[in-house]
Amino acid sequence: MFNFSTSTRAWRFLISVVACLLCLTLQLSSANPMRPDTGKPAVTPTQKPTAVVSAPALPTLSSILIIGDYRVAVFTRGRERTIGQRINGYTVVQIEPEYIVMKQGTREVTLKIKSRGALSITPAGKE
């Protein structure tokens, strides 16, 4: 009724499948679900990840231009800002011939001009 060689091959295949399933079952049962994995930190659901918030990078002051009441701070790449304008998260609050003052929240920063190449221009009629 059955071919002996086909029947033997089928039994060998069935035994190898059962052996593989048995090995898998033994490996899974040896893991302790009550013991946390040491490779990962334990985090409770109520914990929220904390992010470190640093102040934005300070822009580099290139020059200061003051003509009468007109005051401009010039930063790298030709970015110009007047009093009240923002750059990199900071607001320009004061522009003087040798420095500017910027604010970000409660933090106040003074940037001084690196090279002093003062050139004063007095508008006509204000001599």
Order of alpha helices (4+ residues) and beta strands (2+ residues): alpha-beta-beta-beta-beta-beta-beta-beta
